[in-house]
Amino acid sequence: MSDISKYLVLNEERNAFDYLKHANLFLSQVEKDIFSLKWFIIAFHSALYSYMLLALQKVDAEQIYQKQKTNNNQKKKTPMEEFESKRILKFLTAYELLKNEKNMANAPYMPNNMQDICMTTLNDELRNQIIHFKPMVLGYEAWYPARVTLPLLDVLEFCIKKTATAAYQKYGVYRILRKIKKLLIKHAVIYSTREYLPEQLSDVNNTMALVKKLLNHFDIPINNLLIYFARTDQPTREEYKKTRAFAFFAEDKEIFSYPGLHISEAAIDVNEEIKYIIVIYDKLNQEKNQIKKAVILSHELAHISQFVQNENYSRKNSLLGSYLGKPCQDLPNGIDADIAAISVVKKLFNRTQVSNFIQSTWNNTRISNATIRNYDWLKETDLLWRQRKTAIETFCKTTNDSIPKRNCKKLKLIP
């Protein structure tokens, strides 16, 4: 009897899973061998393509083939000839079918605009340029393919959930997907360090390593985020003296001119997709207490997640803070960010040490708020907003501060 292990045996799911495994393998080697980036692009594209076809095949096995023109004069084909003449759908065509209710039995993939753009970029600008390489000089930094492929993990996961058999779940298909996500986040996050000397970059690298760990616990579109290291100890504006980091909408360009910040150049030069920015001041960057650093960074990442999920509620909290003169931690979005920060940091550090840090540094009100169970910051915002709405409308008409004014316009409180 022949040993089957001597043969390459493929079926649809084994083929897809093998591509996924190798995408993870090549991605893990990029830092040691940049040429692995080429093989990651090929393997990732092939994994995504294979799993899309599997998802379509699950609904109707025939729909994964291109439609053939009928020719009445053509000699009738044998079943084998018929099979061999079939051509698989092209990558982007398969993606279009994946989004179609009819082709997916009323359960289609629902993308945002980012996935549509990234699918085209992956296929046309990355994979095809490599597979059909023409005489030229082609160059990529690792962050570019990472930022293209990271949003597409959502497409991959959708297809895998539709198709993964128990055997391949046991082989670790979801574990591999998580590993790829972690590695992509590592490469995809863009940050600006243009004003630092080489000997000062050690703190930046340590801070960014922590940011990338924390990002695994927040649902944030990395492509829209810039981490900016301010070349100053802390804000000069008196009301922000205790600030070590803060998150804001990239549209708030007035903040770019704060002393120590030159973000307008960084944001434009690095990537035009940036919508959210986190500023990290030197005092936090050089902080040796990793728990303290993680809590502050997690709080700001939680705010970015709030921006993404509930933009209007984030703007309402910003307006409430401006009108009431209250610090962030006393507002619903700040309380929610504190709760999220503690939850995340306790997953990464000793829980007792995290609790001791909170007890020793936060005031009693903040500690009490951060331990509220099932806190609903949206509901609390609505309550506070209803109580103050008339006064805030008046405030919107009289304030000369451009950031509250913009929030007033976005919330349609003023024309």
HUHU-V231036 format. One record per backbone hydrogen bond with DSSP energy under -1.0 kcal/mol. NH is the residue of the N-H (numbers start at 1). CO is the residue of the C=O. E is the energy in kcal/mol with one decimal. If there is no record, write none. Layout:
NH & CO & E
NH & CO & E
This chain:
6 & 3 & -1.8
7 & 4 & -1.9
15 & 11 & -2.5
16 & 12 & -2.0
17 & 13 & -2.7
18 & 14 & -2.2
19 & 15 & -1.9
20 & 16 & -2.1
21 & 17 & -2.5
22 & 18 & -2.1
23 & 19 & -2.2
24 & 20 & -2.0
25 & 21 & -2.2
26 & 22 & -2.8
27 & 23 & -2.1
28 & 24 & -2.0
30 & 27 & -1.2
33 & 29 & -2.7
36 & 33 & -2.2
37 & 34 & -1.7
39 & 35 & -1.1
40 & 36 & -2.3
41 & 37 & -2.2
42 & 38 & -1.9
43 & 39 & -2.6
44 & 40 & -3.3
45 & 41 & -2.3
46 & 42 & -2.2
47 & 43 & -2.5
48 & 44 & -2.6
49 & 45 & -2.7
50 & 46 & -2.6
51 & 47 & -2.5
52 & 48 & -2.1
53 & 49 & -2.2
54 & 50 & -2.1
55 & 51 & -2.2
56 & 52 & -2.2
57 & 53 & -2.7
58 & 54 & -1.8
60 & 56 & -2.4
63 & 60 & -1.3
65 & 62 & -1.4
66 & 87 & -3.7
74 & 71 & -1.5
82 & 78 & -2.9
83 & 79 & -2.1
84 & 80 & -2.6
85 & 81 & -1.4
86 & 83 & -1.1
89 & 64 & -2.8
94 & 90 & -2.7
95 & 91 & -1.8
96 & 92 & -1.9
97 & 93 & -2.1
98 & 94 & -1.9
99 & 95 & -1.0
100 & 97 & -1.5
104 & 100 & -1.4
106 & 101 & -3.2
107 & 104 & -1.6
109 & 98 & -2.6
116 & 112 & -1.2
117 & 113 & -2.0
118 & 114 & -2.6
119 & 115 & -2.5
120 & 116 & -1.6
121 & 117 & -2.3
122 & 118 & -3.0
123 & 119 & -2.2
124 & 120 & -3.0
125 & 121 & -1.5
126 & 121 & -1.6
127 & 122 & -3.0
128 & 123 & -1.9
130 & 126 & -1.5
131 & 127 & -3.0
132 & 128 & -2.4
144 & 141 & -1.3
146 & 142 & -1.5
147 & 143 & -2.4
148 & 144 & -1.6
149 & 145 & -2.6
150 & 146 & -2.3
153 & 150 & -1.5
156 & 152 & -2.2
157 & 153 & -2.8
158 & 154 & -1.9
159 & 155 & -2.2
160 & 156 & -2.8
161 & 157 & -2.5
162 & 158 & -1.2
163 & 159 & -1.1
164 & 160 & -3.4
169 & 165 & -1.9
170 & 166 & -2.1
171 & 167 & -1.6
173 & 168 & -1.7
176 & 172 & -2.5
177 & 173 & -1.7
178 & 174 & -2.1
179 & 175 & -2.0
180 & 176 & -2.5
181 & 177 & -2.2
182 & 178 & -2.3
183 & 179 & -2.2
184 & 180 & -2.7
185 & 181 & -2.5
186 & 182 & -1.7
187 & 183 & -1.6
188 & 184 & -2.7
189 & 185 & -1.7
192 & 227 & -1.8
196 & 193 & -2.1
200 & 197 & -1.9
201 & 198 & -1.3
205 & 201 & -2.8
206 & 202 & -2.1
207 & 203 & -2.5
208 & 204 & -2.9
209 & 205 & -2.0
210 & 206 & -1.6
211 & 207 & -2.5
212 & 208 & -2.4
213 & 209 & -1.4
214 & 210 & -2.4
215 & 211 & -2.3
217 & 214 & -2.2
218 & 215 & -1.4
220 & 218 & -1.3
222 & 220 & -1.0
224 & 221 & -1.9
225 & 222 & -1.9
226 & 276 & -2.0
227 & 190 & -2.2
228 & 278 & -3.1
229 & 192 & -1.5
230 & 280 & -2.1
231 & 260 & -1.3
232 & 230 & -1.5
240 & 237 & -1.8
241 & 238 & -1.4
243 & 240 & -2.1
246 & 279 & -1.7
248 & 277 & -2.2
250 & 275 & -3.3
252 & 249 & -1.9
253 & 251 & -2.4
255 & 252 & -1.7
257 & 254 & -1.2
258 & 255 & -1.9
261 & 258 & -2.4
266 & 262 & -1.3
267 & 263 & -3.7
268 & 264 & -1.9
269 & 265 & -3.0
270 & 266 & -2.4
271 & 267 & -1.6
274 & 271 & -1.3
275 & 224 & -2.5
276 & 224 & -2.7
277 & 248 & -2.4
278 & 226 & -2.4
279 & 246 & -2.8
280 & 228 & -2.9
281 & 244 & -2.4
282 & 232 & -2.4
283 & 233 & -1.6
285 & 281 & -2.5
286 & 282 & -2.8
287 & 284 & -1.1
290 & 288 & -1.0
293 & 289 & -2.2
294 & 290 & -2.5
295 & 291 & -2.6
296 & 292 & -2.2
297 & 293 & -2.5
298 & 294 & -2.6
299 & 295 & -2.1
300 & 296 & -1.8
301 & 297 & -2.5
302 & 298 & -2.4
303 & 299 & -1.4
304 & 300 & -1.8
305 & 301 & -2.3
306 & 302 & -2.1
307 & 303 & -2.7
308 & 304 & -2.4
309 & 305 & -2.4
310 & 306 & -3.1
314 & 310 & -1.9
315 & 311 & -2.3
316 & 312 & -2.3
317 & 313 & -2.1
318 & 314 & -2.0
319 & 315 & -2.4
320 & 316 & -2.7
321 & 317 & -2.4
322 & 318 & -2.1
323 & 319 & -2.9
324 & 320 & -2.9
325 & 321 & -1.6
330 & 327 & -1.7
331 & 328 & -2.3
335 & 331 & -2.5
336 & 332 & -2.4
337 & 333 & -1.9
338 & 334 & -2.2
339 & 335 & -2.4
340 & 336 & -2.4
341 & 337 & -2.6
342 & 338 & -2.5
343 & 339 & -2.0
344 & 340 & -2.4
345 & 341 & -2.7
346 & 342 & -2.1
347 & 344 & -1.2
349 & 345 & -2.1
354 & 350 & -2.2
355 & 351 & -2.5
356 & 352 & -2.6
357 & 353 & -2.1
358 & 354 & -2.3
359 & 355 & -2.6
360 & 356 & -1.8
361 & 357 & -1.3
362 & 358 & -2.4
367 & 363 & -2.4
368 & 364 & -2.6
369 & 365 & -2.6
370 & 366 & -2.2
372 & 369 & -1.5
380 & 376 & -2.3
381 & 377 & -2.0
382 & 378 & -2.3
383 & 379 & -2.0
384 & 380 & -2.2
385 & 381 & -2.9
386 & 382 & -2.4
387 & 383 & -1.5
388 & 384 & -1.3
389 & 385 & -1.5
392 & 388 & -2.7
393 & 389 & -2.4
394 & 390 & -1.7
395 & 391 & -2.4
396 & 392 & -2.6
397 & 393 & -1.2
398 & 394 & -1.0
399 & 395 & -2.5
405 & 401 & -2.0
406 & 402 & -2.2
407 & 403 & -2.1
408 & 404 & -2.5
409 & 405 & -2.0
410 & 406 & -2.7
411 & 407 & -2.1
412 & 409 & -1.5
413 & 408 & -3.0
